[in-house]
Amino acid sequence: MNIECTRFRVKPGKTEKVDEWLAFLNEHMEEVLVTLEGEKMYVETIFREFLNNEEYLYWYSVQGTGGIEVEESQHWIDKKHLEYWDECIDETYRPVDLKTEVVMIPTKVSQSMK
């Protein structure tokens, strides 16, 4: 199992596009959840932060092994998601992986994630 929380910086001037992106994901949640199956993604959450006049998105995920990468997906929702990513995420900023210190998952839940 892979558990991550990573910070990405949003490109300047893309706040409204990020609003649209997050609304798009929320409005199409049924399709989004279908794509998570192939990725073996058990939990994926996006957090947003404005800090020192910059905007960041954090991805928190709990993923099994052996799933496909989102870039390999042929599903239309993933293709649209990656279009938003390319437009909004600042590739000049090195993503920051937060260090996992404690994982609290009940046994009955973690056993169903295998």
Biopython code that builds the backbone (N, CA, C, O; Angstrom):
import numpy as np
from Bio.PDB.StructureBuilder import StructureBuilder

atoms = [
    (1, "MET", "N", (0.845, -1.169, 0.000)),
    (1, "MET", "CA", (0.000, 0.000, 0.000)),
    (1, "MET", "C", (0.897, 1.240, 0.000)),
    (1, "MET", "O", (1.909, 1.285, 0.699)),
    (2, "ASN", "N", (0.517, 2.235, -0.783)),
    (2, "ASN", "CA", (1.264, 3.478, -0.882)),
    (2, "ASN", "C", (0.395, 4.619, -0.366)),
    (2, "ASN", "O", (-0.701, 4.849, -0.878)),
    (3, "ILE", "N", (0.881, 5.331, 0.643)),
    (3, "ILE", "CA", (0.145, 6.443, 1.234)),
    (3, "ILE", "C", (0.970, 7.701, 1.030)),
    (3, "ILE", "O", (2.128, 7.766, 1.443)),
    (4, "GLU", "N", (0.371, 8.705, 0.390)),
    (4, "GLU", "CA", (1.108, 9.921, 0.062)),
    (4, "GLU", "C", (0.287, 11.171, 0.349)),
    (4, "GLU", "O", (-0.944, 11.159, 0.320)),
    (5, "CYS", "N", (1.012, 12.245, 0.625)),
    (5, "CYS", "CA", (0.445, 13.577, 0.649)),
    (5, "CYS", "C", (1.491, 14.486, 0.009)),
    (5, "CYS", "O", (2.586, 14.659, 0.545)),
    (6, "THR", "N", (1.150, 15.057, -1.123)),
    (6, "THR", "CA", (2.107, 15.840, -1.904)),
    (6, "THR", "C", (1.538, 17.222, -2.206)),
    (6, "THR", "O", (0.362, 17.371, -2.538)),
    (7, "ARG", "N", (2.410, 18.236, -2.082)),
    (7, "ARG", "CA", (2.018, 19.615, -2.361)),
    (7, "ARG", "C", (2.507, 20.020, -3.753)),
    (7, "ARG", "O", (3.663, 19.797, -4.112)),
    (8, "PHE", "N", (1.601, 20.616, -4.523)),
    (8, "PHE", "CA", (1.907, 21.147, -5.855)),
    (8, "PHE", "C", (1.526, 22.616, -5.876)),
    (8, "PHE", "O", (0.517, 23.005, -5.288)),
    (9, "ARG", "N", (2.321, 23.431, -6.545)),
    (9, "ARG", "CA", (1.998, 24.853, -6.647)),
    (9, "ARG", "C", (1.167, 25.109, -7.906)),
    (9, "ARG", "O", (1.415, 24.538, -8.968)),
    (10, "VAL", "N", (0.189, 25.974, -7.753)),
    (10, "VAL", "CA", (-0.661, 26.381, -8.866)),
    (10, "VAL", "C", (0.023, 27.538, -9.590)),
    (10, "VAL", "O", (0.624, 28.407, -8.957)),
    (11, "LYS", "N", (-0.071, 27.542, -10.911)),
    (11, "LYS", "CA", (0.489, 28.634, -11.699)),
    (11, "LYS", "C", (-0.218, 29.942, -11.338)),
    (11, "LYS", "O", (-1.418, 29.951, -11.062)),
    (12, "PRO", "N", (0.529, 31.037, -11.343)),
    (12, "PRO", "CA", (-0.106, 32.338, -11.061)),
    (12, "PRO", "C", (-1.244, 32.619, -12.048)),
    (12, "PRO", "O", (-1.140, 32.322, -13.238)),
    (13, "GLY", "N", (-2.316, 33.190, -11.534)),
    (13, "GLY", "CA", (-3.448, 33.568, -12.379)),
    (13, "GLY", "C", (-4.384, 32.424, -12.740)),
    (13, "GLY", "O", (-5.272, 32.604, -13.574)),
    (14, "LYS", "N", (-4.211, 31.258, -12.140)),
    (14, "LYS", "CA", (-5.029, 30.090, -12.494)),
    (14, "LYS", "C", (-6.060, 29.726, -11.424)),
    (14, "LYS", "O", (-6.637, 28.640, -11.474)),
    (15, "THR", "N", (-6.297, 30.602, -10.474)),
    (15, "THR", "CA", (-7.253, 30.312, -9.402)),
    (15, "THR", "C", (-8.645, 29.990, -9.944)),
    (15, "THR", "O", (-9.272, 29.025, -9.507)),
    (16, "GLU", "N", (-9.127, 30.783, -10.885)),
    (16, "GLU", "CA", (-10.462, 30.520, -11.439)),
    (16, "GLU", "C", (-10.499, 29.197, -12.196)),
    (16, "GLU", "O", (-11.514, 28.501, -12.168)),
    (17, "LYS", "N", (-9.418, 28.843, -12.865)),
    (17, "LYS", "CA", (-9.355, 27.568, -13.578)),
    (17, "LYS", "C", (-9.326, 26.414, -12.582)),
    (17, "LYS", "O", (-9.912, 25.362, -12.836)),
    (18, "VAL", "N", (-8.650, 26.601, -11.454)),
    (18, "VAL", "CA", (-8.654, 25.579, -10.402)),
    (18, "VAL", "C", (-10.062, 25.435, -9.833)),
    (18, "VAL", "O", (-10.511, 24.319, -9.577)),
    (19, "ASP", "N", (-10.762, 26.550, -9.632)),
    (19, "ASP", "CA", (-12.161, 26.482, -9.187)),
    (19, "ASP", "C", (-12.964, 25.604, -10.140)),
    (19, "ASP", "O", (-13.718, 24.731, -9.710)),
    (20, "GLU", "N", (-12.793, 25.847, -11.440)),
    (20, "GLU", "CA", (-13.502, 25.086, -12.471)),
    (20, "GLU", "C", (-13.116, 23.604, -12.413)),
    (20, "GLU", "O", (-13.980, 22.731, -12.509)),
    (21, "TRP", "N", (-11.824, 23.324, -12.256)),
    (21, "TRP", "CA", (-11.307, 21.953, -12.197)),
    (21, "TRP", "C", (-11.919, 21.186, -11.029)),
    (21, "TRP", "O", (-12.427, 20.078, -11.198)),
    (22, "LEU", "N", (-11.865, 21.782, -9.856)),
    (22, "LEU", "CA", (-12.389, 21.095, -8.671)),
    (22, "LEU", "C", (-13.901, 20.914, -8.761)),
    (22, "LEU", "O", (-14.431, 19.886, -8.340)),
    (23, "ALA", "N", (-14.592, 21.906, -9.307)),
    (23, "ALA", "CA", (-16.039, 21.773, -9.525)),
    (23, "ALA", "C", (-16.318, 20.648, -10.515)),
    (23, "ALA", "O", (-17.245, 19.862, -10.321)),
    (24, "PHE", "N", (-15.518, 20.572, -11.572)),
    (24, "PHE", "CA", (-15.656, 19.508, -12.568)),
    (24, "PHE", "C", (-15.538, 18.128, -11.911)),
    (24, "PHE", "O", (-16.357, 17.245, -12.163)),
    (25, "LEU", "N", (-14.524, 17.950, -11.077)),
    (25, "LEU", "CA", (-14.348, 16.657, -10.405)),
    (25, "LEU", "C", (-15.544, 16.349, -9.495)),
    (25, "LEU", "O", (-16.047, 15.225, -9.489)),
    (26, "ASN", "N", (-15.989, 17.330, -8.741)),
    (26, "ASN", "CA", (-17.137, 17.117, -7.851)),
    (26, "ASN", "C", (-18.415, 16.827, -8.628)),
    (26, "ASN", "O", (-19.219, 15.993, -8.211)),
    (27, "GLU", "N", (-18.606, 17.503, -9.745)),
    (27, "GLU", "CA", (-19.821, 17.312, -10.553)),
    (27, "GLU", "C", (-19.840, 15.977, -11.293)),
    (27, "GLU", "O", (-20.909, 15.497, -11.670)),
    (28, "HIS", "N", (-18.687, 15.382, -11.502)),
    (28, "HIS", "CA", (-18.583, 14.113, -12.230)),
    (28, "HIS", "C", (-18.046, 12.994, -11.331)),
    (28, "HIS", "O", (-17.331, 12.103, -11.790)),
    (29, "MET", "N", (-18.400, 13.055, -10.055)),
    (29, "MET", "CA", (-17.833, 12.123, -9.080)),
    (29, "MET", "C", (-18.104, 10.663, -9.433)),
    (29, "MET", "O", (-17.244, 9.812, -9.203)),
    (30, "GLU", "N", (-19.259, 10.358, -9.978)),
    (30, "GLU", "CA", (-19.557, 8.965, -10.330)),
    (30, "GLU", "C", (-18.527, 8.428, -11.324)),
    (30, "GLU", "O", (-18.030, 7.314, -11.158)),
    (31, "GLU", "N", (-18.206, 9.207, -12.350)),
    (31, "GLU", "CA", (-17.212, 8.797, -13.334)),
    (31, "GLU", "C", (-15.812, 8.774, -12.730)),
    (31, "GLU", "O", (-15.018, 7.881, -13.029)),
    (32, "VAL", "N", (-15.507, 9.760, -11.873)),
    (32, "VAL", "CA", (-14.206, 9.805, -11.199)),
    (32, "VAL", "C", (-13.985, 8.523, -10.403)),
    (32, "VAL", "O", (-12.910, 7.927, -10.464)),
    (33, "LEU", "N", (-14.993, 8.103, -9.664)),
    (33, "LEU", "CA", (-14.859, 6.907, -8.834)),
    (33, "LEU", "C", (-14.622, 5.653, -9.671)),
    (33, "LEU", "O", (-13.924, 4.739, -9.233)),
    (34, "VAL", "N", (-15.193, 5.604, -10.859)),
    (34, "VAL", "CA", (-14.958, 4.467, -11.759)),
    (34, "VAL", "C", (-13.479, 4.379, -12.119)),
    (34, "VAL", "O", (-12.915, 3.285, -12.157)),
    (35, "THR", "N", (-12.848, 5.520, -12.384)),
    (35, "THR", "CA", (-11.440, 5.504, -12.794)),
    (35, "THR", "C", (-10.513, 5.088, -11.654)),
    (35, "THR", "O", (-9.436, 4.543, -11.893)),
    (36, "LEU", "N", (-10.930, 5.342, -10.426)),
    (36, "LEU", "CA", (-10.086, 4.976, -9.284)),
    (36, "LEU", "C", (-9.909, 3.469, -9.166)),
    (36, "LEU", "O", (-8.881, 3.001, -8.674)),
    (37, "GLU", "N", (-10.898, 2.710, -9.610)),
    (37, "GLU", "CA", (-10.812, 1.247, -9.549)),
    (37, "GLU", "C", (-9.569, 0.740, -10.264)),
    (37, "GLU", "O", (-8.799, -0.038, -9.700)),
    (38, "GLY", "N", (-9.367, 1.183, -11.519)),
    (38, "GLY", "CA", (-8.230, 0.722, -12.306)),
    (38, "GLY", "C", (-6.892, 1.161, -11.744)),
    (38, "GLY", "O", (-5.872, 0.512, -11.977)),
    (39, "GLU", "N", (-6.893, 2.251, -11.011)),
    (39, "GLU", "CA", (-5.671, 2.762, -10.398)),
    (39, "GLU", "C", (-5.386, 2.093, -9.049)),
    (39, "GLU", "O", (-4.335, 2.312, -8.446)),
    (40, "LYS", "N", (-6.329, 1.282, -8.591)),
    (40, "LYS", "CA", (-6.268, 0.702, -7.236)),
    (40, "LYS", "C", (-6.123, 1.810, -6.196)),
    (40, "LYS", "O", (-5.401, 1.680, -5.207)),
    (41, "MET", "N", (-6.833, 2.899, -6.457)),
    (41, "MET", "CA", (-6.824, 4.053, -5.570)),
    (41, "MET", "C", (-7.982, 3.900, -4.592)),
    (41, "MET", "O", (-9.148, 3.955, -4.982)),
    (42, "TYR", "N", (-7.652, 3.709, -3.326)),
    (42, "TYR", "CA", (-8.681, 3.504, -2.315)),
    (42, "TYR", "C", (-9.216, 4.818, -1.770)),
    (42, "TYR", "O", (-10.403, 4.938, -1.465)),
    (43, "VAL", "N", (-8.335, 5.800, -1.651)),
    (43, "VAL", "CA", (-8.716, 7.121, -1.161)),
    (43, "VAL", "C", (-7.892, 8.143, -1.933)),
    (43, "VAL", "O", (-6.676, 8.000, -2.062)),
    (44, "GLU", "N", (-8.551, 9.163, -2.439)),
    (44, "GLU", "CA", (-7.836, 10.278, -3.055)),
    (44, "GLU", "C", (-8.575, 11.552, -2.673)),
    (44, "GLU", "O", (-9.778, 11.682, -2.901)),
    (45, "THR", "N", (-7.845, 12.475, -2.098)),
    (45, "THR", "CA", (-8.433, 13.717, -1.615)),
    (45, "THR", "C", (-7.550, 14.872, -2.057)),
    (45, "THR", "O", (-6.324, 14.776, -2.006)),
    (46, "ILE", "N", (-8.166, 15.960, -2.488)),
    (46, "ILE", "CA", (-7.430, 17.152, -2.881)),
    (46, "ILE", "C", (-7.728, 18.245, -1.859)),
    (46, "ILE", "O", (-8.886, 18.545, -1.569)),
    (47, "PHE", "N", (-6.671, 18.829, -1.326)),
    (47, "PHE", "CA", (-6.781, 19.959, -0.410)),
    (47, "PHE", "C", (-6.230, 21.191, -1.113)),
    (47, "PHE", "O", (-5.410, 21.087, -2.025)),
    (48, "ARG", "N", (-6.689, 22.349, -0.681)),
    (48, "ARG", "CA", (-6.258, 23.606, -1.295)),
    (48, "ARG", "C", (-5.789, 24.550, -0.202)),
    (48, "ARG", "O", (-6.364, 24.607, 0.886)),
    (49, "GLU", "N", (-4.715, 25.301, -0.520)),
    (49, "GLU", "CA", (-4.181, 26.251, 0.450)),
    (49, "GLU", "C", (-3.679, 27.497, -0.273)),
    (49, "GLU", "O", (-3.088, 27.411, -1.350)),
    (50, "PHE", "N", (-3.924, 28.656, 0.336)),
    (50, "PHE", "CA", (-3.350, 29.913, -0.111)),
    (50, "PHE", "C", (-2.366, 30.339, 0.973)),
    (50, "PHE", "O", (-2.748, 30.537, 2.126)),
    (51, "LEU", "N", (-1.096, 30.478, 0.594)),
    (51, "LEU", "CA", (-0.046, 30.763, 1.567)),
    (51, "LEU", "C", (0.951, 31.734, 0.944)),
    (51, "LEU", "O", (1.493, 31.468, -0.129)),
    (52, "ASN", "N", (1.191, 32.855, 1.614)),
    (52, "ASN", "CA", (2.175, 33.845, 1.140)),
    (52, "ASN", "C", (1.928, 34.245, -0.317)),
    (52, "ASN", "O", (2.852, 34.285, -1.129)),
    (53, "ASN", "N", (0.690, 34.535, -0.623)),
    (53, "ASN", "CA", (0.286, 34.978, -1.963)),
    (53, "ASN", "C", (0.490, 33.921, -3.050)),
    (53, "ASN", "O", (0.553, 34.253, -4.233)),
    (54, "GLU", "N", (0.591, 32.676, -2.661)),
    (54, "GLU", "CA", (0.677, 31.586, -3.637)),
    (54, "GLU", "C", (-0.381, 30.551, -3.306)),
    (54, "GLU", "O", (-0.819, 30.422, -2.162)),
    (55, "GLU", "N", (-0.778, 29.819, -4.330)),
    (55, "GLU", "CA", (-1.827, 28.811, -4.180)),
    (55, "GLU", "C", (-1.212, 27.428, -4.360)),
    (55, "GLU", "O", (-0.374, 27.209, -5.234)),
    (56, "TYR", "N", (-1.648, 26.504, -3.513)),
    (56, "TYR", "CA", (-1.148, 25.136, -3.558)),
    (56, "TYR", "C", (-2.314, 24.155, -3.530)),
    (56, "TYR", "O", (-3.357, 24.415, -2.930)),
    (57, "LEU", "N", (-2.112, 23.039, -4.182)),
    (57, "LEU", "CA", (-3.025, 21.906, -4.075)),
    (57, "LEU", "C", (-2.232, 20.746, -3.479)),
    (57, "LEU", "O", (-1.082, 20.502, -3.846)),
    (58, "TYR", "N", (-2.868, 20.048, -2.563)),
    (58, "TYR", "CA", (-2.262, 18.873, -1.932)),
    (58, "TYR", "C", (-3.073, 17.654, -2.335)),
    (58, "TYR", "O", (-4.302, 17.668, -2.271)),
    (59, "TRP", "N", (-2.388, 16.610, -2.747)),
    (59, "TRP", "CA", (-3.040, 15.338, -3.058)),
    (59, "TRP", "C", (-2.698, 14.368, -1.942)),
    (59, "TRP", "O", (-1.529, 14.088, -1.677)),
    (60, "TYR", "N", (-3.740, 13.856, -1.290)),
    (60, "TYR", "CA", (-3.584, 12.802, -0.294)),
    (60, "TYR", "C", (-4.173, 11.541, -0.902)),
    (60, "TYR", "O", (-5.299, 11.551, -1.399)),
    (61, "SER", "N", (-3.413, 10.459, -0.862)),
    (61, "SER", "CA", (-3.933, 9.229, -1.460)),
    (61, "SER", "C", (-3.480, 7.993, -0.696)),
    (61, "SER", "O", (-2.414, 7.956, -0.081)),
    (62, "VAL", "N", (-4.335, 6.994, -0.765)),
    (62, "VAL", "CA", (-4.039, 5.651, -0.275)),
    (62, "VAL", "C", (-4.286, 4.744, -1.467)),
    (62, "VAL", "O", (-5.412, 4.616, -1.946)),
    (63, "GLN", "N", (-3.213, 4.114, -1.940)),
    (63, "GLN", "CA", (-3.290, 3.349, -3.184)),
    (63, "GLN", "C", (-2.659, 1.979, -3.006)),
    (63, "GLN", "O", (-1.626, 1.827, -2.355)),
    (64, "GLY", "N", (-3.313, 0.982, -3.604)),
    (64, "GLY", "CA", (-2.754, -0.359, -3.632)),
    (64, "GLY", "C", (-1.673, -0.454, -4.699)),
    (64, "GLY", "O", (-1.423, 0.505, -5.429)),
    (65, "THR", "N", (-1.046, -1.593, -4.782)),
    (65, "THR", "CA", (0.001, -1.796, -5.779)),
    (65, "THR", "C", (-0.579, -2.423, -7.041)),
    (65, "THR", "O", (-1.582, -3.134, -6.997)),
    (66, "GLY", "N", (0.067, -2.148, -8.153)),
    (66, "GLY", "CA", (-0.316, -2.785, -9.403)),
    (66, "GLY", "C", (-1.396, -2.077, -10.192)),
    (66, "GLY", "O", (-1.858, -2.609, -11.201)),
    (67, "GLY", "N", (-1.812, -0.903, -9.771)),
    (67, "GLY", "CA", (-2.824, -0.162, -10.525)),
    (67, "GLY", "C", (-2.197, 0.581, -11.690)),
    (67, "GLY", "O", (-0.979, 0.751, -11.754)),
    (68, "ILE", "N", (-3.042, 1.018, -12.608)),
    (68, "ILE", "CA", (-2.521, 1.781, -13.747)),
    (68, "ILE", "C", (-2.296, 3.228, -13.330)),
    (68, "ILE", "O", (-2.936, 3.723, -12.402)),
    (69, "GLU", "N", (-1.393, 3.893, -14.014)),
    (69, "GLU", "CA", (-1.143, 5.308, -13.780)),
    (69, "GLU", "C", (-2.245, 6.108, -14.475)),
    (69, "GLU", "O", (-2.768, 5.689, -15.507)),
    (70, "VAL", "N", (-2.587, 7.248, -13.909)),
    (70, "VAL", "CA", (-3.643, 8.077, -14.497)),
    (70, "VAL", "C", (-3.280, 8.464, -15.934)),
    (70, "VAL", "O", (-4.163, 8.604, -16.781)),
    (71, "GLU", "N", (-1.999, 8.635, -16.205)),
    (71, "GLU", "CA", (-1.556, 8.999, -17.552)),
    (71, "GLU", "C", (-1.807, 7.886, -18.569)),
    (71, "GLU", "O", (-1.859, 8.149, -19.771)),
    (72, "GLU", "N", (-1.962, 6.659, -18.104)),
    (72, "GLU", "CA", (-2.211, 5.517, -18.988)),
    (72, "GLU", "C", (-3.703, 5.306, -19.260)),
    (72, "GLU", "O", (-4.075, 4.548, -20.156)),
    (73, "SER", "N", (-4.538, 5.968, -18.496)),
    (73, "SER", "CA", (-5.981, 5.780, -18.600)),
    (73, "SER", "C", (-6.512, 6.310, -19.926)),
    (73, "SER", "O", (-6.057, 7.338, -20.427)),
    (74, "GLN", "N", (-7.471, 5.599, -20.478)),
    (74, "GLN", "CA", (-8.146, 6.035, -21.700)),
    (74, "GLN", "C", (-9.509, 6.649, -21.400)),
    (74, "GLN", "O", (-10.220, 7.055, -22.319)),
    (75, "HIS", "N", (-9.879, 6.721, -20.123)),
    (75, "HIS", "CA", (-11.182, 7.259, -19.720)),
    (75, "HIS", "C", (-11.207, 8.771, -19.947)),
    (75, "HIS", "O", (-10.238, 9.470, -19.651)),
    (76, "TRP", "N", (-12.316, 9.257, -20.470)),
    (76, "TRP", "CA", (-12.429, 10.685, -20.790)),
    (76, "TRP", "C", (-12.252, 11.572, -19.563)),
    (76, "TRP", "O", (-11.734, 12.683, -19.675)),
    (77, "ILE", "N", (-12.669, 11.104, -18.412)),
    (77, "ILE", "CA", (-12.579, 11.931, -17.206)),
    (77, "ILE", "C", (-11.115, 12.147, -16.822)),
    (77, "ILE", "O", (-10.737, 13.233, -16.381)),
    (78, "ASP", "N", (-10.296, 11.110, -16.991)),
    (78, "ASP", "CA", (-8.869, 11.242, -16.685)),
    (78, "ASP", "C", (-8.171, 12.151, -17.692)),
    (78, "ASP", "O", (-7.285, 12.922, -17.325)),
    (79, "LYS", "N", (-8.566, 12.062, -18.950)),
    (79, "LYS", "CA", (-7.974, 12.936, -19.967)),
    (79, "LYS", "C", (-8.286, 14.402, -19.660)),
    (79, "LYS", "O", (-7.416, 15.264, -19.788)),
    (80, "LYS", "N", (-9.517, 14.681, -19.258)),
    (80, "LYS", "CA", (-9.902, 16.051, -18.904)),
    (80, "LYS", "C", (-9.165, 16.503, -17.646)),
    (80, "LYS", "O", (-8.714, 17.646, -17.562)),
    (81, "HIS", "N", (-9.045, 15.610, -16.675)),
    (81, "HIS", "CA", (-8.326, 15.898, -15.434)),
    (81, "HIS", "C", (-6.875, 16.289, -15.749)),
    (81, "HIS", "O", (-6.350, 17.242, -15.174)),
    (82, "LEU", "N", (-6.241, 15.565, -16.647)),
    (82, "LEU", "CA", (-4.850, 15.862, -17.007)),
    (82, "LEU", "C", (-4.734, 17.166, -17.798)),
    (82, "LEU", "O", (-3.715, 17.852, -17.709)),
    (83, "GLU", "N", (-5.762, 17.512, -18.566)),
    (83, "GLU", "CA", (-5.766, 18.814, -19.248)),
    (83, "GLU", "C", (-5.752, 19.941, -18.217)),
    (83, "GLU", "O", (-4.993, 20.902, -18.345)),
    (84, "TYR", "N", (-6.602, 19.815, -17.190)),
    (84, "TYR", "CA", (-6.613, 20.815, -16.121)),
    (84, "TYR", "C", (-5.256, 20.853, -15.430)),
    (84, "TYR", "O", (-4.719, 21.927, -15.156)),
    (85, "TRP", "N", (-4.707, 19.677, -15.151)),
    (85, "TRP", "CA", (-3.394, 19.577, -14.490)),
    (85, "TRP", "C", (-2.361, 20.374, -15.279)),
    (85, "TRP", "O", (-1.658, 21.216, -14.719)),
    (86, "ASP", "N", (-2.271, 20.109, -16.577)),
    (86, "ASP", "CA", (-1.271, 20.780, -17.416)),
    (86, "ASP", "C", (-1.460, 22.293, -17.421)),
    (86, "ASP", "O", (-0.487, 23.046, -17.452)),
    (87, "GLU", "N", (-2.705, 22.731, -17.390)),
    (87, "GLU", "CA", (-2.979, 24.167, -17.418)),
    (87, "GLU", "C", (-2.728, 24.840, -16.072)),
    (87, "GLU", "O", (-2.354, 26.012, -16.030)),
    (88, "CYS", "N", (-2.927, 24.120, -14.976)),
    (88, "CYS", "CA", (-2.931, 24.751, -13.657)),
    (88, "CYS", "C", (-1.703, 24.495, -12.785)),
    (88, "CYS", "O", (-1.333, 25.354, -11.985)),
    (89, "ILE", "N", (-1.073, 23.351, -12.919)),
    (89, "ILE", "CA", (0.021, 22.993, -12.011)),
    (89, "ILE", "C", (1.346, 23.532, -12.543)),
    (89, "ILE", "O", (1.689, 23.335, -13.708)),
    (90, "ASP", "N", (2.083, 24.213, -11.672)),
    (90, "ASP", "CA", (3.367, 24.822, -12.019)),
    (90, "ASP", "C", (4.460, 23.759, -12.019)),
    (90, "ASP", "O", (4.912, 23.318, -10.962)),
    (91, "GLU", "N", (4.875, 23.354, -13.211)),
    (91, "GLU", "CA", (5.887, 22.301, -13.352)),
    (91, "GLU", "C", (7.286, 22.787, -12.982)),
    (91, "GLU", "O", (8.203, 21.974, -12.863)),
    (92, "THR", "N", (7.471, 24.105, -12.796)),
    (92, "THR", "CA", (8.783, 24.610, -12.385)),
    (92, "THR", "C", (8.988, 24.466, -10.877)),
    (92, "THR", "O", (10.106, 24.613, -10.383)),
    (93, "TYR", "N", (7.924, 24.182, -10.158)),
    (93, "TYR", "CA", (7.979, 24.000, -8.706)),
    (93, "TYR", "C", (8.146, 22.516, -8.415)),
    (93, "TYR", "O", (7.371, 21.688, -8.893)),
    (94, "ARG", "N", (9.144, 22.194, -7.641)),
    (94, "ARG", "CA", (9.357, 20.794, -7.276)),
    (94, "ARG", "C", (8.313, 20.372, -6.240)),
    (94, "ARG", "O", (8.259, 20.951, -5.155)),
    (95, "PRO", "N", (7.480, 19.367, -6.558)),
    (95, "PRO", "CA", (6.456, 18.934, -5.601)),
    (95, "PRO", "C", (7.094, 18.517, -4.268)),
    (95, "PRO", "O", (8.212, 18.004, -4.231)),
    (96, "VAL", "N", (6.367, 18.747, -3.198)),
    (96, "VAL", "CA", (6.846, 18.421, -1.860)),
    (96, "VAL", "C", (6.042, 17.243, -1.333)),
    (96, "VAL", "O", (4.825, 17.336, -1.173)),
    (97, "ASP", "N", (6.725, 16.134, -1.063)),
    (97, "ASP", "CA", (6.087, 14.965, -0.456)),
    (97, "ASP", "C", (6.206, 15.099, 1.051)),
    (97, "ASP", "O", (7.308, 15.143, 1.599)),
    (98, "LEU", "N", (5.050, 15.165, 1.722)),
    (98, "LEU", "CA", (5.073, 15.219, 3.172)),
    (98, "LEU", "C", (5.431, 13.841, 3.710)),
    (98, "LEU", "O", (5.068, 12.824, 3.118)),
    (99, "LYS", "N", (6.130, 13.809, 4.811)),
    (99, "LYS", "CA", (6.603, 12.549, 5.376)),
    (99, "LYS", "C", (5.486, 11.876, 6.173)),
    (99, "LYS", "O", (4.879, 12.482, 7.056)),
    (100, "THR", "N", (5.233, 10.622, 5.845)),
    (100, "THR", "CA", (4.257, 9.834, 6.595)),
    (100, "THR", "C", (4.869, 9.433, 7.931)),
    (100, "THR", "O", (5.943, 8.832, 7.969)),
    (101, "GLU", "N", (4.204, 9.755, 9.003)),
    (101, "GLU", "CA", (4.703, 9.432, 10.345)),
    (101, "GLU", "C", (3.880, 8.339, 11.019)),
    (101, "GLU", "O", (4.431, 7.467, 11.692)),
    (102, "VAL", "N", (2.582, 8.383, 10.843)),
    (102, "VAL", "CA", (1.697, 7.414, 11.490)),
    (102, "VAL", "C", (0.579, 7.078, 10.511)),
    (102, "VAL", "O", (0.000, 7.970, 9.891)),
    (103, "VAL", "N", (0.281, 5.801, 10.376)),
    (103, "VAL", "CA", (-0.827, 5.347, 9.545)),
    (103, "VAL", "C", (-1.822, 4.645, 10.459)),
    (103, "VAL", "O", (-1.480, 3.684, 11.147)),
    (104, "MET", "N", (-3.056, 5.137, 10.457)),
    (104, "MET", "CA", (-4.095, 4.565, 11.308)),
    (104, "MET", "C", (-5.229, 4.065, 10.429)),
    (104, "MET", "O", (-6.120, 4.823, 10.046)),
    (105, "ILE", "N", (-5.183, 2.791, 10.119)),
    (105, "ILE", "CA", (-6.228, 2.156, 9.324)),
    (105, "ILE", "C", (-6.647, 0.896, 10.074)),
    (105, "ILE", "O", (-5.817, 0.018, 10.308)),
    (106, "PRO", "N", (-7.904, 0.791, 10.452)),
    (106, "PRO", "CA", (-8.352, -0.422, 11.136)),
    (106, "PRO", "C", (-8.065, -1.672, 10.298)),
    (106, "PRO", "O", (-8.127, -1.631, 9.069)),
    (107, "THR", "N", (-7.760, -2.749, 10.956)),
    (107, "THR", "CA", (-7.406, -3.999, 10.279)),
    (107, "THR", "C", (-8.463, -4.441, 9.285)),
    (107, "THR", "O", (-8.126, -4.855, 8.176)),
    (108, "LYS", "N", (-9.730, -4.363, 9.653)),
    (108, "LYS", "CA", (-10.773, -4.819, 8.738)),
    (108, "LYS", "C", (-10.820, -3.963, 7.478)),
    (108, "LYS", "O", (-11.200, -4.453, 6.415)),
    (109, "VAL", "N", (-10.438, -2.686, 7.581)),
    (109, "VAL", "CA", (-10.400, -1.818, 6.415)),
    (109, "VAL", "C", (-9.152, -2.125, 5.578)),
    (109, "VAL", "O", (-9.253, -2.275, 4.361)),
    (110, "SER", "N", (-8.003, -2.219, 6.200)),
    (110, "SER", "CA", (-6.762, -2.465, 5.447)),
    (110, "SER", "C", (-6.783, -3.844, 4.764)),
    (110, "SER", "O", (-6.213, -4.004, 3.685)),
    (111, "GLN", "N", (-7.430, -4.832, 5.380)),
    (111, "GLN", "CA", (-7.528, -6.156, 4.758)),
    (111, "GLN", "C", (-8.366, -6.106, 3.485)),
    (111, "GLN", "O", (-8.123, -6.882, 2.561)),
    (112, "SER", "N", (-9.331, -5.223, 3.421)),
    (112, "SER", "CA", (-10.150, -5.107, 2.221)),
    (112, "SER", "C", (-9.426, -4.333, 1.112)),
    (112, "SER", "O", (-9.912, -4.283, -0.018)),
    (113, "MET", "N", (-8.294, -3.740, 1.415)),
    (113, "MET", "CA", (-7.521, -2.965, 0.444)),
    (113, "MET", "C", (-6.479, -3.811, -0.279)),
    (113, "MET", "O", (-5.692, -3.273, -1.057)),
    (114, "LYS", "N", (-6.457, -5.089, -0.047)),
    (114, "LYS", "CA", (-5.427, -5.927, -0.670)),
    (114, "LYS", "C", (-5.905, -6.527, -1.948)),
    (114, "LYS", "O", (-5.162, -7.261, -2.601)),
]
sb = StructureBuilder()
sb.init_structure("model")
sb.init_model(0)
sb.init_chain("A")
sb.init_seg("    ")
for serial, (resi, resn, name, xyz) in enumerate(atoms, 1):
    if name == "N":
        sb.init_residue(resn, " ", resi, " ")
    sb.init_atom(name, np.array(xyz, "f"), 0.0, 1.0, " ", f" {name:<3s}", serial, name[0])
structure = sb.get_structure()
